[in-house]
Amino acid sequence: MSVRRLDDGKWEARWRDSDGRHRAKRFPTKGAAKQHEAALRLAAATGTDTPATPAPGTVGELSAQWMDAAIHLSPGTVATYRRDLDRYILPAFGTIDPTRLTAPMIQKWLNRELQRLAPSSVHRHYRTLRTMLAWAVRQGQLTLNPCDRVQPPRVAKKAPAFLTVEQVEAVAAEMPDRYRALILVAAYGGLRWGEVIGLRRCDVDGARLTVTGQLQNLDGRWVRVAPKTAAGRRMVILPASIADDLAVHMAQFTHDHPDALVFTNGQRNPIGPSFRHNVWQPALGRAGLITVTRRSGRVPSYGKGPTFHDLRHTAVALAIAAGAHPKAIQARLGHASIGVTMDTYGHLIDDGSGLAADLDRLRRPD
């Protein structure tokens, strides 16, 4: 096997195949030719006759191949990858030969991004690039992933916030009538945002909710997305009092068709992201759970406070207070494993004092 530069400036890889015939292939860069040579050596070492596909000429071409192969991913994941590629990755690396990507180049890019974006956003862009390059390695198009030698930004894990029963009821009371039951179902049922706004009339049977997926807005188009794991498809039983409130809501605001969404906005359309600023935060302000700054002639600004997702955390805290077993909480939340549940909420389930008291009773029964 050999690699040489041609008179026209291109590079040629030459080798002999398993039948003893001489082969040659041209490449625009030396890196691509060397990459092909490495793939041939790997094929020979593993006893395979067909070498891996050589890397495309640019990162942009590689990203197109990657997206074409992403048929197994959920629409939401694909949309996230495309957004990261189009807005952040390809503007920086789109015209570069993938074989010439280096760890210092990627590290410099991350450092620039950190000057204008939150660490959590930059870390997501890094993960998207790393995932794409890892796919190229698995395809044999790259011999190594330069992201493996990069230090990504540290992202502090946000501690979950928990509302009390009184706070949940206060927020629900401050909601417009068509959204009150939405808050109660989320806080006592533990559904994710996409799951609760995607509930249909056919998914509700009294106190029983059948969660079959999430409703997501992908580039202005509403899509129903199946759960990522089998555990995500589940039955959630609401407290009877919440089921009563939900029945009243559906009688007033939900269309009679079985596929009609249970919760909609004032135009009977799916509830979009504007809910946070137009409905959620004002209700928190009226309930006294968030600071509100009003300046003459300006839209009110809101300080940091509970998020809608914190209602899911609250559902766990309320279930624990009611004596629920961790496995029941796992099933209610749709977690794929008990480890996920315990990693997030284990500190609420037992701080060690209960175990210590139980051990004392074993030692001194009286």
N, C-alpha and C positions, 0 to 999 in steps of 0.2 A: 504494500500500500504506500502511496505517496501523494503529496500535495505540491503543486507547482503553479507559479504565476505565468499567465499567457501574455503574448505580445499585446493583446487588446486591453490589458489591465485586469481581466477576470482571472479567476482561480480555478484550477482543475484538480479534482481528486481522481486518482487511478487505482484500480485494484483488480484482483482476479477472483471471479466468483467460484461457487462450489463445483462447477463443471469445468473449471480450468480456463475459462474464457476471460480475456482482458476486457475490462469495463472502464469507462471514463464518464465523469459528469462535471459540468461547469457550474460555478457559483459566482455571485457578484462580489463576495468578500472572502478574505482568507479565513475569517472566523467560521463562516458557513461551511467552507470546504473542510476545515479541521473538524467541525462538528460532525459532518457526514463520515469522515474517516473514523472518528471515535465510535459512531454508531455501527460502522462496519466491523470494527474490532470487537465491540460488544456482541454483535450477532455471531461472529466466529467463535467467541469464547463460550457462548451459551448454546451453540449448535443450531441456531436458527439460520435459514437461508435468506430471509427477507430482512434487510436492514431497516431501521426506523426511518420515518420520513424526515428529511432534512428540515431545519428550521426555516421559516419564511424570512423574507428579506427585511421586514420591519416589524416593530412591536404592534403597529396598527394591523398588519396582515395576520399576525399571531392572534390578536384579540378577536378578529373576525372568525378564525378557525375555532377558537375556544367557545365563542358564543354559539356557533353552529352546532357544536357538540354538547351544548348544555340542555339537551331535551329532557334530562332527568331532574332538573332543578325546578323549583316552584316558580311561578310567574313573578312573585315578589322578590325572590332572590335574583332572578335574571334582570329584573328592572333595576335593582340596586347595583348590580355589577355594571350594567350598561351606563347608568348615571355616573358612577365613579370613573369608568373608562372615558366617557365623552367629555366630562367636565374637568377632570383632574389628572388622569394618567396619560392619556394620549396627547394632550397639549404639551406635556413634558417629555414624553418618550416615543410618541407615535411614529416618528420617522427614523428611529434608531434601530440598527441591527440588534436583534435580541441577544446574539452571542457577544455583543460588545457592552451590554449592560453590566455595570460593576456595582459593588456594594457602596463605594464612596459616592457614585452618582446618585444612587437611591437615597443615601443618608442626607446628602445635600438637599435633595428635593423635599424630604420630610422636614428638614430644618426650616426651609422656606415656607412650607405650608403651615408650620406651627406659629409663624409670625402673624398669620391672618385667620387661622381656623382653630377651633377647639381641639384639644388633644384627642377626644373621642372620635371626631370626624376624621382627623389625620390617620388615626390608627385603623379606621375602617378602610380608608383608601389603600393603606399599606397591606391590609389583609387581602383586599381584592387583587392587587398586583402580585402578592406572594402566591395566592391561589392559582392565578393564571400561569405563572412561571412554573409552579409545581406541576401543573397539568402538562406543560411543555416538556418537563423532565420525564414524566411518566410516559409520554409519547415518544421519547427518545430524540426530541428536537433540541433539547439542551442537556448538557452533561451535569450541570449544577444550577442551583437556584441562588442568585446573588442576595436575595432577601434573607437567606439563612444567616448571613454575616452582617446584618443590619440591626441596629438597636432601635426598635420602634418606640414611639412615645408612651410614657406610662399614663395609664388612665385610672384615676382613683375610682374605686367601686362605690357607687352611691348607696348609702344605707337606706333600706326601705323605710318609708314613713307609714305610720298606722294612725287611723282616726278612731276616736271613741264612738260608742253607739250614739251618744248625744251629738257629736260633731257630724256624724253621717246624717242623722235626722235633721240637723240644722241646715246642712247643705241641700238636702232634698226639699226641705220646706221653702228654700229660697229659689228653687228652680222654677222655670215656667212649667205649667201643668203637663205639657207633652213630654217633658224630660224627667219628671220626678221619679217615675217607676224605673227609668234607666239607671239612675243613681242607686236605687235600692237593690236592683237585680245584680249590679256590679259589686256592690259592697257586701251583700250576703251570699251571692252565688260564686264570686271569684272568677267571673268570666273576663277574658281579655277584651280590649277595646274592639278589635275586629270581630270577635265572637259575639259580643252583645249587640253591636249595631247590625250584625248579619243575621240575627235571629228572625225566623219566619213564623208565621202563624202555625204552620204545620209542625214546627219544632216545639211547640208549647202544648202540654197536656196537663192542665191544672197546675200542680206544683212541680211537675217534671219537665225539665228542659233537655232536649236532645241537641248536643253540640256536634255539628258535622263539619265545621270549618270556620273560616273567617272571611269577612268582606273587606277587600282592600281596593284603594284607589291607585291605579297604576297609570301615571301620565294622563290623568283626566278620565280614565276609563275604569268603571267599577267591575271587579272580578271576584268571584267566589273561589277561595283557595282552600284545598283540602288540608287537613292537619298533617304536620310533618311526620308524626309518629302515630301508631295505632292508639296510644294512650290519649291523644288529643281528641279522638272521637269518643264521647262519653255522655253519661246521663248525670245531670245535676238536679238535685231535689231542693227546692226552695223552702224556707219556712212558710207555714200556712198563711201567716199575715202578709208576707211579701207576695205570695201567689194571689191573694185577694186584691192587693194593690195593682198587680199586673193585669188581672182580669178586668178591673175597672178601666185601666189604661187602654187595653185592647178594644173594649167596647166603644170607647170614645175616639181613639186615634188610629186604629189598625183596620185596614181594608179587609173585607170578608174572604178574599181569595186565599187559598192555602199557602201560596208562595209569597204572599204580601209580607213586607218587612214589618216587624212589630214596632220598631222605633224608627221614625223618620223626622225630617225637619218640617218646617211650616209649609213647604211646597210638596210634601209627601215624597221627597227624594231621600236617598241615603244621607246620613249625617256626616258631613265632611270635616276637614281639619279646622275650619273656622270656629267650630264648637268651642275649642279651648279658650279663645280670646273673647268670643261674643257671648258665651253662655257660662262655661265652667268658671272662669276667673271672676266675672262679676258676681256669681252666686257665692263663691268663697269670700269675696269682699263683704257682701251683705251679711254673711254668717260670721264675720269677724275672724276668719282663718287666714287672711292674706291682707297685706297693706295695700292701700289704694292711694295713689297720688293724683290729684286733680288740679290741673292748671287751666286758667280761663281760656276758653276757645280751643282747648286741645283734648285729644282722646285720653281717657284715664290710663295711667300706667300701673302695672301690678307688680308687686314684689314677689319674691320666691315663696312658694307655698306648696301644698300637696298637689300632686298630679293625678290625672284620672287613673293611671296605672296603680297609684297608691291605694285605690279602692280594692284592687286584687290582693294587695298585701294586707289590707284591713280585714278582708274576708278570712284570711288565714288566722289573724290574731283573734278574731271573734270565734272562729271554730275551735281554736286551742282553749280559749276561755270557757267554751261550752263543753270541754272535755273530749274533743275528737281525737281519735287515734291518728298517728302520723300517716299510716297507709290510707286512711280514709281521706286525709287532706291531699295526699298525692293524687289519688283517683279524682278528687273533686277539681283539682287544678289542671289535670291532664298532663302531669309530669311523666316523662318516660321512665324515670327511676326514682326510688326513694332517696337516693343520694342527692339529687337536685333539690328535693324538698328540704332535706336536713341541712344541706349547705347554706340555704337561704334563711330557713326559719328555725333551725335546731335550737338556737339560743332562746327562742320563745317557749319551746316545748319543755325544756328542763334545764335550769341553770345549775343543777347539781345539788341544790338544797333538798329537793324532794328525795333524791336517791340517798343522800346522807341520812335523812330522817328514817327512811325505810330500813337502812342498815342498822341504825340504832335500835329499831324495834326488834330486829332479828337478834341482836346481842342482848337486849334487855326487854324481853317481852312484857314485863310488868311496867 
